[in-house]
């Protein structure tokens, strides 16, 4: 059993913002699996599914980004899932828009959702599928930027990136994280 958690903020006002890419990607996985993430469990909405011959729980923490660890930690404990069976989908402001990168462990790198998860589960040994949201212009306030709606001109690139992130999760489940990293972690010029 794997827990696939997409990070974001609940509420319509956060829909189509960079900080909600995790929600968008896990919703895309749910669509592929033919389920809807709507059942409350703990502090998250979940759906049980089967993806690439693997039983998964798809989750959208409802604690807001900075407290994502509360919901993720509860789900891991309730379902008796180990941290190395956790896959987290999230936005990454240090990667160019459209880029998907995968890591199998590491620091939070300044991302408050990851900080919360690492603190709650006391481990950094889980897979992250990071989706780039770095703008093509300088920004003075990162928090304001990630909570502002995407520009219409960026929506096609966002949709393609969400599809690639969902595909990457499929590769992780079907093959392994190293194969997915080799396939998706290509160098890009920023």
C-alpha positions in Angstrom: 0.0 0.0 0.0 1.3 3.5 -1.0 0.1 6.8 0.2 0.1 9.4 -2.5 -0.5 12.9 -1.0 -0.9 16.0 -3.1 -0.2 19.2 -1.2 -2.3 22.3 -1.4 -4.8 24.6 0.3 -8.5 23.8 0.5 -11.0 26.3 -0.8 -12.0 27.7 -4.2 -9.8 30.9 -3.7 -6.7 28.7 -4.0 -7.8 26.7 -7.0 -5.4 27.1 -9.9 -2.7 28.7 -7.8 0.9 27.4 -7.9 0.6 26.2 -4.3 -2.2 23.9 -5.3 -0.3 21.9 -7.9 -0.1 18.9 -5.6 -4.0 18.9 -5.4 -4.2 19.2 -9.2 -1.8 16.3 -9.7 -3.4 13.9 -7.2 -6.8 14.8 -8.8 -5.3 13.8 -12.2 -4.2 10.5 -10.7 -7.7 10.0 -9.3 -9.2 10.7 -12.7 -6.8 8.1 -14.3 -7.9 5.6 -11.6 -11.6 6.4 -12.0 -12.1 7.5 -8.4 -12.9 10.8 -6.7 -11.0 12.1 -3.7 -13.9 13.0 -1.4 -14.0 10.7 1.6 -13.0 12.5 4.9 -10.4 10.6 6.9 -8.6 12.3 9.7 -7.6 15.8 8.4 -7.7 14.8 4.7 -9.9 13.8 1.9 -9.0 10.4 0.5 -9.8 7.8 -2.1 -8.7 4.2 -2.3 -7.5 3.1 -5.7 -5.4 0.7 -7.7 -2.7 2.2 -9.9 -0.2 0.1 -11.9 -1.0 -3.1 -9.9 -0.5 -1.3 -6.6 -3.1 -0.4 -3.9 -2.9 3.3 -3.2 -4.5 5.9 -1.0 -4.8 9.2 -2.7 -5.0 12.1 -0.3 -5.5 15.8 -0.2 -4.6 17.2 3.3 -7.2 19.7 4.5 -4.9 21.4 7.0 -3.5 24.0 4.6 -0.1 23.8 3.2 2.0 24.7 6.3 0.4 22.0 8.4 0.3 19.2 5.8 2.3 17.0 8.1 -0.6 16.7 10.6 -2.8 15.0 8.0 -0.1 13.0 6.3 1.3 11.7 9.6 -2.2 10.6 10.7 -2.8 8.8 7.5 0.5 6.9 7.7 -0.2 5.9 11.3 -3.8 4.9 10.8 -3.0 2.9 7.7 0.3 1.5 9.1 2.1 2.7 6.0 5.9 3.3 6.3 7.4 6.7 5.3 9.3 5.0 2.4 5.8 4.1 0.9 4.8 7.8 0.8 4.8 9.8 -2.4 4.3 13.6 -2.1 3.3 15.8 -5.0 4.1 19.5 -4.6 5.0 22.8 -6.2 8.6 24.0 -6.3 9.3 27.7 -6.8 13.0 27.1 -7.5 12.3 25.0 -10.6 11.2 26.6 -13.9 7.5 26.4 -14.8 6.7 23.1 -16.4 9.7 21.1 -15.0 9.0 17.9 -13.0 11.7 16.6 -10.7 11.7 13.6 -8.4 13.7 13.0 -5.2 13.7 9.9 -3.0 14.7 11.8 0.2 16.2 15.1 1.4 15.6 18.4 3.1 12.5 20.5 2.8 14.5 23.1 0.8 12.4 25.9 2.3 9.0 24.4 1.4 6.7 24.7 4.4 4.6 21.7 3.4 7.6 19.5 3.3 9.0 20.9 6.5 5.7 20.0 8.2 5.7 16.5 6.9 9.4 15.9 7.8 8.7 17.2 11.3 5.5 15.2 11.8 6.8 11.8 10.6 10.4 12.4 11.8 11.9 11.2 8.5 12.9 12.7 5.2 12.9 9.2 3.5 9.9 9.6 1.2 9.5 10.3 -2.5 8.7 13.8 -3.7 7.5 14.7 -7.1 8.2 18.4 -7.4 6.5 20.6 -10.1 8.2 23.8 -11.1 6.4 27.1 -10.8 9.3 29.6 -11.0 8.0 32.6 -12.9 9.8 34.1 -16.0 10.1 37.4 -14.1 11.6 38.4 -10.7 9.3 38.2 -7.7 9.7 40.0 -4.4 7.2 38.0 -2.4 7.2 34.2 -2.9 4.3 33.6 -0.5 2.1 36.1 -2.5 3.2 34.6 -5.8 2.4 31.0 -4.9 -1.1 32.0 -3.7 -2.0 34.0 -6.8 -3.8 32.4 -9.7 -1.8 31.2 -12.7 -1.8 33.5 -15.7 -4.0 32.2 -18.5 -0.9 32.0 -20.7 0.6 29.5 -18.3 -2.4 27.1 -18.0 -1.4 24.9 -20.9 2.1 24.4 -19.5 0.6 23.7 -16.0 -1.8 21.1 -17.4 1.1 19.3 -19.3 3.2 19.4 -16.1 0.4 17.9 -14.0 0.0 15.1 -16.6 3.8 14.4 -16.5 3.7 14.3 -12.7 0.9 11.7 -12.7 2.8 9.7 -15.3 5.9 9.9 -13.1 4.0 8.4 -10.2 3.0 5.6 -12.5 6.6 4.9 -13.4 7.5 5.0 -9.7 4.8 2.4 -8.9 5.5 0.2 -12.0 9.3 0.3 -12.0 11.0 2.2 -9.1 11.9 5.7 -8.0 15.4 5.5 -9.6 13.9 4.7 -13.1 11.5 7.6 -12.7 14.4 9.9 -11.6 16.4 8.9 -14.6 13.4 9.6 -16.9 12.2 12.9 -15.5 15.2 14.6 -13.8 16.8 16.1 -16.9 18.8 19.3 -16.7 17.1 22.5 -17.8 18.4 26.0 -18.2 16.7 28.4 -15.9 
